[in-house]
C-alpha cells in the first residue's frame, strides 16, 4: 500500500520596491482527512522535471512501522509572485517532492510501487500547471496587489484542495498501486495530462 502527504507551501510576494524584503513562507501539511500547521522549509526538495524520475534513494524519511502503508510520498505545489519595480507581474509555480518526509519500507521497494509514487509526484505537476495557467490568466494583477494576493491565496488553496482529492482518488482507484489495470489507466491519463 502507498500513500501521500500533500504539503501545500506558498510564498506570496507583493512588494513593488526591489529593495524591500520579499520573503515569507507559510505552509500547511495536509494528509487525507487532516490538516495541521507547518512553517518550515523543505530541505533538499526535488523540483519536478520531465527528465527526472524518482528513485528509491530519494525516499529519505524513516518508515513508520505501525503504518499499513508501504510508502509515503511528500509532494506539494509551491508558488511565488511579485509585482516588480516596473509593475510587471512575475510568478513561478513548482511541483516539489520532499525526500526527508517521504519513506518506503525496506521490503516494499518494487518497481511497481515506485511507479505509483512517481504518479503522485506527476499529479502534483499536473496541478502546478493548472495553477500556472490560473495565475497567467489574471487581469492586471499589479493594479491592486492586495486584492491580487487575496485572489492568489484562494486560487492556491482551491488548487491544493483539488490536488488532495485527486491524490486520494488515485490511491483509492488503484488500491494504492496494487491494481495493475487501474494503475496503468491512471498512468496513461497522467501522461496525457502532462503532454507526454
ChimeraX commands (.cxc) that place a marker at each C-alpha (Angstrom):
marker #1 position 0.00,0.00,0.00 radius 0.5
marker #1 position 1.10,3.53,-0.70 radius 0.5
marker #1 position 0.07,6.94,0.42 radius 0.5
marker #1 position 0.97,10.54,0.01 radius 0.5
marker #1 position 1.46,13.58,2.15 radius 0.5
marker #1 position 0.42,16.79,0.50 radius 0.5
marker #1 position 2.37,19.77,1.73 radius 0.5
marker #1 position 0.91,22.96,0.38 radius 0.5
marker #1 position 3.53,25.65,0.60 radius 0.5
marker #1 position 3.14,29.17,-0.68 radius 0.5
marker #1 position 5.31,32.20,-0.81 radius 0.5
marker #1 position 3.49,35.34,-1.83 radius 0.5
marker #1 position 5.46,38.49,-2.53 radius 0.5
marker #1 position 3.63,41.71,-3.31 radius 0.5
marker #1 position 6.44,44.22,-2.93 radius 0.5
marker #1 position 6.93,46.58,-5.83 radius 0.5
marker #1 position 10.11,48.05,-4.34 radius 0.5
marker #1 position 13.05,45.88,-5.48 radius 0.5
marker #1 position 15.00,46.82,-2.35 radius 0.5
marker #1 position 12.29,45.70,0.06 radius 0.5
marker #1 position 12.40,42.24,1.62 radius 0.5
marker #1 position 10.38,39.76,-0.40 radius 0.5
marker #1 position 10.47,36.59,1.60 radius 0.5
marker #1 position 7.94,34.70,3.58 radius 0.5
marker #1 position 6.88,31.10,3.70 radius 0.5
marker #1 position 3.68,29.64,5.01 radius 0.5
marker #1 position 2.85,26.02,4.66 radius 0.5
marker #1 position 0.17,23.57,5.60 radius 0.5
marker #1 position 0.54,19.85,5.97 radius 0.5
marker #1 position -2.42,18.03,4.55 radius 0.5
marker #1 position -2.88,14.33,4.84 radius 0.5
marker #1 position -6.04,12.57,3.81 radius 0.5
marker #1 position -8.59,13.63,6.39 radius 0.5
marker #1 position -6.45,16.04,8.41 radius 0.5
marker #1 position -4.78,19.44,8.26 radius 0.5
marker #1 position -2.00,20.64,10.52 radius 0.5
marker #1 position 0.04,23.81,10.51 radius 0.5
marker #1 position 3.62,23.71,9.35 radius 0.5
marker #1 position 6.05,26.59,8.99 radius 0.5
marker #1 position 9.33,25.00,7.94 radius 0.5
marker #1 position 11.08,24.96,4.61 radius 0.5
marker #1 position 11.79,21.66,2.93 radius 0.5
marker #1 position 15.39,20.50,2.99 radius 0.5
marker #1 position 16.78,19.27,-0.31 radius 0.5
marker #1 position 13.45,19.32,-2.16 radius 0.5
marker #1 position 13.29,17.85,-5.65 radius 0.5
marker #1 position 11.52,20.01,-8.21 radius 0.5
marker #1 position 9.52,18.16,-10.83 radius 0.5
marker #1 position 11.25,17.83,-14.20 radius 0.5
marker #1 position 10.19,15.76,-17.20 radius 0.5
marker #1 position 13.59,14.07,-17.36 radius 0.5
marker #1 position 13.93,13.39,-13.62 radius 0.5
marker #1 position 12.21,10.27,-12.31 radius 0.5
marker #1 position 12.06,9.35,-8.63 radius 0.5
marker #1 position 14.41,6.67,-7.30 radius 0.5
marker #1 position 14.06,4.75,-4.07 radius 0.5
marker #1 position 17.16,6.58,-2.81 radius 0.5
marker #1 position 15.06,9.79,-2.90 radius 0.5
marker #1 position 12.90,8.43,-0.05 radius 0.5
marker #1 position 15.00,9.51,2.94 radius 0.5
marker #1 position 12.37,9.61,5.69 radius 0.5
marker #1 position 12.08,6.98,8.39 radius 0.5
marker #1 position 9.32,4.45,7.67 radius 0.5
marker #1 position 6.50,4.29,10.18 radius 0.5
marker #1 position 6.47,0.64,11.30 radius 0.5
marker #1 position 2.90,0.97,12.59 radius 0.5
marker #1 position 1.59,2.31,9.27 radius 0.5
marker #1 position -0.34,-0.02,6.99 radius 0.5
marker #1 position 1.25,1.91,4.09 radius 0.5
marker #1 position 4.38,0.62,2.38 radius 0.5
marker #1 position 5.47,4.05,1.13 radius 0.5
marker #1 position 4.63,7.71,1.57 radius 0.5
marker #1 position 5.45,10.50,-0.90 radius 0.5
marker #1 position 5.51,14.08,0.39 radius 0.5
marker #1 position 4.56,16.28,-2.55 radius 0.5
marker #1 position 3.32,19.83,-2.81 radius 0.5
marker #1 position 2.90,22.77,-5.13 radius 0.5
marker #1 position 4.62,26.00,-4.23 radius 0.5
marker #1 position 4.12,29.39,-5.79 radius 0.5
marker #1 position 5.77,32.78,-5.67 radius 0.5
marker #1 position 4.62,36.02,-7.18 radius 0.5
marker #1 position 5.71,39.59,-7.29 radius 0.5
marker #1 position 4.88,42.88,-8.90 radius 0.5
marker #1 position 8.33,44.09,-9.86 radius 0.5
marker #1 position 9.68,47.62,-9.90 radius 0.5
marker #1 position 8.19,48.19,-13.36 radius 0.5
marker #1 position 4.75,46.93,-12.38 radius 0.5
marker #1 position 5.17,43.61,-14.20 radius 0.5
marker #1 position 3.58,40.52,-12.71 radius 0.5
marker #1 position 6.20,37.81,-12.18 radius 0.5
marker #1 position 5.32,34.39,-10.81 radius 0.5
marker #1 position 6.58,30.84,-10.53 radius 0.5
marker #1 position 4.74,27.64,-9.66 radius 0.5
marker #1 position 6.62,24.44,-8.86 radius 0.5
marker #1 position 5.69,20.86,-8.01 radius 0.5
marker #1 position 8.01,19.56,-5.30 radius 0.5
marker #1 position 8.87,16.18,-3.78 radius 0.5
marker #1 position 10.29,16.32,-0.27 radius 0.5
marker #1 position 12.73,13.43,0.37 radius 0.5
marker #1 position 13.01,13.93,4.13 radius 0.5
marker #1 position 9.27,13.39,4.62 radius 0.5
marker #1 position 8.95,10.57,2.08 radius 0.5
marker #1 position 9.66,6.99,3.03 radius 0.5
marker #1 position 9.40,3.38,1.95 radius 0.5
marker #1 position 9.54,0.20,3.98 radius 0.5
marker #1 position 12.66,-1.81,3.03 radius 0.5
marker #1 position 10.66,-4.88,1.96 radius 0.5
marker #1 position 8.37,-2.84,-0.33 radius 0.5
marker #1 position 10.92,-1.43,-2.79 radius 0.5
marker #1 position 9.36,-2.67,-6.03 radius 0.5
marker #1 position 9.35,-1.02,-9.44 radius 0.5
marker #1 position 5.54,-1.09,-9.43 radius 0.5
marker #1 position 5.30,0.80,-6.15 radius 0.5
marker #1 position 7.95,3.29,-7.28 radius 0.5
marker #1 position 5.90,3.92,-10.42 radius 0.5
marker #1 position 2.86,4.54,-8.26 radius 0.5
marker #1 position 4.78,7.02,-6.12 radius 0.5
marker #1 position 6.03,8.77,-9.28 radius 0.5
marker #1 position 2.35,9.12,-10.18 radius 0.5
marker #1 position 1.79,11.16,-7.01 radius 0.5
marker #1 position 4.62,13.49,-7.99 radius 0.5
marker #1 position 3.35,13.72,-11.57 radius 0.5
marker #1 position -0.14,14.59,-10.32 radius 0.5
marker #1 position 1.40,17.45,-8.34 radius 0.5
marker #1 position 2.91,18.74,-11.61 radius 0.5
marker #1 position -0.48,18.48,-13.33 radius 0.5
marker #1 position -1.93,20.71,-10.61 radius 0.5
marker #1 position 1.09,23.04,-10.71 radius 0.5
marker #1 position 0.30,23.58,-14.39 radius 0.5
marker #1 position -3.33,24.35,-13.56 radius 0.5
marker #1 position -2.23,26.96,-11.03 radius 0.5
marker #1 position 0.32,28.41,-13.50 radius 0.5
marker #1 position -2.48,28.84,-16.03 radius 0.5
marker #1 position -4.77,30.46,-13.47 radius 0.5
marker #1 position -2.07,32.93,-12.44 radius 0.5
marker #1 position -1.21,33.66,-16.06 radius 0.5
marker #1 position -4.87,34.43,-16.76 radius 0.5
marker #1 position -5.14,37.11,-14.05 radius 0.5
marker #1 position -6.10,40.51,-15.48 radius 0.5
marker #1 position -3.96,43.49,-14.38 radius 0.5
marker #1 position -2.71,41.73,-11.23 radius 0.5
marker #1 position -0.35,44.58,-10.29 radius 0.5
marker #1 position -3.11,47.19,-10.33 radius 0.5
marker #1 position -4.19,46.17,-6.83 radius 0.5
marker #1 position -1.58,43.85,-5.23 radius 0.5
marker #1 position -3.61,43.37,-2.04 radius 0.5
marker #1 position -6.64,42.13,-3.95 radius 0.5
marker #1 position -4.35,40.05,-6.16 radius 0.5
marker #1 position -2.82,38.47,-3.07 radius 0.5
marker #1 position -6.26,37.50,-1.80 radius 0.5
marker #1 position -7.18,36.08,-5.21 radius 0.5
marker #1 position -3.95,34.10,-5.45 radius 0.5
marker #1 position -4.38,32.77,-1.91 radius 0.5
marker #1 position -7.85,31.50,-2.87 radius 0.5
marker #1 position -6.64,30.03,-6.17 radius 0.5
marker #1 position -3.75,28.26,-4.41 radius 0.5
marker #1 position -5.96,26.93,-1.61 radius 0.5
marker #1 position -8.53,25.62,-4.09 radius 0.5
marker #1 position -5.74,24.07,-6.18 radius 0.5
marker #1 position -4.27,22.34,-3.10 radius 0.5
marker #1 position -7.69,21.01,-2.08 radius 0.5
marker #1 position -8.33,19.71,-5.61 radius 0.5
marker #1 position -4.90,18.08,-5.69 radius 0.5
marker #1 position -5.53,16.39,-2.35 radius 0.5
marker #1 position -8.84,14.99,-3.64 radius 0.5
marker #1 position -7.18,13.77,-6.84 radius 0.5
marker #1 position -4.35,12.10,-4.89 radius 0.5
marker #1 position -6.87,10.30,-2.69 radius 0.5
marker #1 position -8.87,9.23,-5.74 radius 0.5
marker #1 position -5.64,7.95,-7.35 radius 0.5
marker #1 position -4.82,5.84,-4.29 radius 0.5
marker #1 position -8.40,4.60,-3.90 radius 0.5
marker #1 position -8.92,3.65,-7.56 radius 0.5
marker #1 position -5.53,1.96,-7.93 radius 0.5
marker #1 position -5.77,0.33,-4.50 radius 0.5
marker #1 position -2.51,2.10,-3.60 radius 0.5
marker #1 position -0.94,0.92,-6.83 radius 0.5
marker #1 position -1.74,-2.78,-6.39 radius 0.5
marker #1 position -4.44,-2.92,-9.09 radius 0.5
marker #1 position -2.23,-3.14,-12.18 radius 0.5
marker #1 position -5.03,-2.43,-14.67 radius 0.5
marker #1 position -6.25,0.69,-12.84 radius 0.5
marker #1 position -2.66,1.80,-12.21 radius 0.5
marker #1 position -1.97,1.66,-15.95 radius 0.5
marker #1 position -5.16,3.61,-16.71 radius 0.5
marker #1 position -4.07,6.33,-14.28 radius 0.5
marker #1 position -0.51,6.33,-15.64 radius 0.5
marker #1 position -1.88,6.81,-19.17 radius 0.5
marker #1 position -4.18,9.61,-18.04 radius 0.5
marker #1 position -1.42,11.42,-16.14 radius 0.5
marker #1 position 0.88,11.03,-19.13 radius 0.5
marker #1 position -1.78,12.63,-21.35 radius 0.5
marker #1 position -2.29,15.46,-18.85 radius 0.5
marker #1 position 1.44,16.12,-18.91 radius 0.5
marker #1 position 1.51,16.07,-22.71 radius 0.5
marker #1 position 3.89,13.13,-22.92 radius 0.5
marker link #1:1,2 radius 0.2
marker link #1:2,3 radius 0.2
marker link #1:3,4 radius 0.2
marker link #1:4,5 radius 0.2
marker link #1:5,6 radius 0.2
marker link #1:6,7 radius 0.2
marker link #1:7,8 radius 0.2
marker link #1:8,9 radius 0.2
marker link #1:9,10 radius 0.2
marker link #1:10,11 radius 0.2
marker link #1:11,12 radius 0.2
marker link #1:12,13 radius 0.2
marker link #1:13,14 radius 0.2
marker link #1:14,15 radius 0.2
marker link #1:15,16 radius 0.2
marker link #1:16,17 radius 0.2
marker link #1:17,18 radius 0.2
marker link #1:18,19 radius 0.2
marker link #1:19,20 radius 0.2
marker link #1:20,21 radius 0.2
marker link #1:21,22 radius 0.2
marker link #1:22,23 radius 0.2
marker link #1:23,24 radius 0.2
marker link #1:24,25 radius 0.2
marker link #1:25,26 radius 0.2
marker link #1:26,27 radius 0.2
marker link #1:27,28 radius 0.2
marker link #1:28,29 radius 0.2
marker link #1:29,30 radius 0.2
marker link #1:30,31 radius 0.2
marker link #1:31,32 radius 0.2
marker link #1:32,33 radius 0.2
marker link #1:33,34 radius 0.2
marker link #1:34,35 radius 0.2
marker link #1:35,36 radius 0.2
marker link #1:36,37 radius 0.2
marker link #1:37,38 radius 0.2
marker link #1:38,39 radius 0.2
marker link #1:39,40 radius 0.2
marker link #1:40,41 radius 0.2
marker link #1:41,42 radius 0.2
marker link #1:42,43 radius 0.2
marker link #1:43,44 radius 0.2
marker link #1:44,45 radius 0.2
marker link #1:45,46 radius 0.2
marker link #1:46,47 radius 0.2
marker link #1:47,48 radius 0.2
marker link #1:48,49 radius 0.2
marker link #1:49,50 radius 0.2
marker link #1:50,51 radius 0.2
marker link #1:51,52 radius 0.2
marker link #1:52,53 radius 0.2
marker link #1:53,54 radius 0.2
marker link #1:54,55 radius 0.2
marker link #1:55,56 radius 0.2
marker link #1:56,57 radius 0.2
marker link #1:57,58 radius 0.2
marker link #1:58,59 radius 0.2
marker link #1:59,60 radius 0.2
marker link #1:60,61 radius 0.2
marker link #1:61,62 radius 0.2
marker link #1:62,63 radius 0.2
marker link #1:63,64 radius 0.2
marker link #1:64,65 radius 0.2
marker link #1:65,66 radius 0.2
marker link #1:66,67 radius 0.2
marker link #1:67,68 radius 0.2
marker link #1:68,69 radius 0.2
marker link #1:69,70 radius 0.2
marker link #1:70,71 radius 0.2
marker link #1:71,72 radius 0.2
marker link #1:72,73 radius 0.2
marker link #1:73,74 radius 0.2
marker link #1:74,75 radius 0.2
marker link #1:75,76 radius 0.2
marker link #1:76,77 radius 0.2
marker link #1:77,78 radius 0.2
marker link #1:78,79 radius 0.2
marker link #1:79,80 radius 0.2
marker link #1:80,81 radius 0.2
marker link #1:81,82 radius 0.2
marker link #1:82,83 radius 0.2
marker link #1:83,84 radius 0.2
marker link #1:84,85 radius 0.2
marker link #1:85,86 radius 0.2
marker link #1:86,87 radius 0.2
marker link #1:87,88 radius 0.2
marker link #1:88,89 radius 0.2
marker link #1:89,90 radius 0.2
marker link #1:90,91 radius 0.2
marker link #1:91,92 radius 0.2
marker link #1:92,93 radius 0.2
marker link #1:93,94 radius 0.2
marker link #1:94,95 radius 0.2
marker link #1:95,96 radius 0.2
marker link #1:96,97 radius 0.2
marker link #1:97,98 radius 0.2
marker link #1:98,99 radius 0.2
marker link #1:99,100 radius 0.2
marker link #1:100,101 radius 0.2
marker link #1:101,102 radius 0.2
marker link #1:102,103 radius 0.2
marker link #1:103,104 radius 0.2
marker link #1:104,105 radius 0.2
marker link #1:105,106 radius 0.2
marker link #1:106,107 radius 0.2
marker link #1:107,108 radius 0.2
marker link #1:108,109 radius 0.2
marker link #1:109,110 radius 0.2
marker link #1:110,111 radius 0.2
marker link #1:111,112 radius 0.2
marker link #1:112,113 radius 0.2
marker link #1:113,114 radius 0.2
marker link #1:114,115 radius 0.2
marker link #1:115,116 radius 0.2
marker link #1:116,117 radius 0.2
marker link #1:117,118 radius 0.2
marker link #1:118,119 radius 0.2
marker link #1:119,120 radius 0.2
marker link #1:120,121 radius 0.2
marker link #1:121,122 radius 0.2
marker link #1:122,123 radius 0.2
marker link #1:123,124 radius 0.2
marker link #1:124,125 radius 0.2
marker link #1:125,126 radius 0.2
marker link #1:126,127 radius 0.2
marker link #1:127,128 radius 0.2
marker link #1:128,129 radius 0.2
marker link #1:129,130 radius 0.2
marker link #1:130,131 radius 0.2
marker link #1:131,132 radius 0.2
marker link #1:132,133 radius 0.2
marker link #1:133,134 radius 0.2
marker link #1:134,135 radius 0.2
marker link #1:135,136 radius 0.2
marker link #1:136,137 radius 0.2
marker link #1:137,138 radius 0.2
marker link #1:138,139 radius 0.2
marker link #1:139,140 radius 0.2
marker link #1:140,141 radius 0.2
marker link #1:141,142 radius 0.2
marker link #1:142,143 radius 0.2
marker link #1:143,144 radius 0.2
marker link #1:144,145 radius 0.2
marker link #1:145,146 radius 0.2
marker link #1:146,147 radius 0.2
marker link #1:147,148 radius 0.2
marker link #1:148,149 radius 0.2
marker link #1:149,150 radius 0.2
marker link #1:150,151 radius 0.2
marker link #1:151,152 radius 0.2
marker link #1:152,153 radius 0.2
marker link #1:153,154 radius 0.2
marker link #1:154,155 radius 0.2
marker link #1:155,156 radius 0.2
marker link #1:156,157 radius 0.2
marker link #1:157,158 radius 0.2
marker link #1:158,159 radius 0.2
marker link #1:159,160 radius 0.2
marker link #1:160,161 radius 0.2
marker link #1:161,162 radius 0.2
marker link #1:162,163 radius 0.2
marker link #1:163,164 radius 0.2
marker link #1:164,165 radius 0.2
marker link #1:165,166 radius 0.2
marker link #1:166,167 radius 0.2
marker link #1:167,168 radius 0.2
marker link #1:168,169 radius 0.2
marker link #1:169,170 radius 0.2
marker link #1:170,171 radius 0.2
marker link #1:171,172 radius 0.2
marker link #1:172,173 radius 0.2
marker link #1:173,174 radius 0.2
marker link #1:174,175 radius 0.2
marker link #1:175,176 radius 0.2
marker link #1:176,177 radius 0.2
marker link #1:177,178 radius 0.2
marker link #1:178,179 radius 0.2
marker link #1:179,180 radius 0.2
marker link #1:180,181 radius 0.2
marker link #1:181,182 radius 0.2
marker link #1:182,183 radius 0.2
marker link #1:183,184 radius 0.2
marker link #1:184,185 radius 0.2
marker link #1:185,186 radius 0.2
marker link #1:186,187 radius 0.2
marker link #1:187,188 radius 0.2
marker link #1:188,189 radius 0.2
marker link #1:189,190 radius 0.2
marker link #1:190,191 radius 0.2
marker link #1:191,192 radius 0.2
marker link #1:192,193 radius 0.2
marker link #1:193,194 radius 0.2
marker link #1:194,195 radius 0.2
marker link #1:195,196 radius 0.2
view
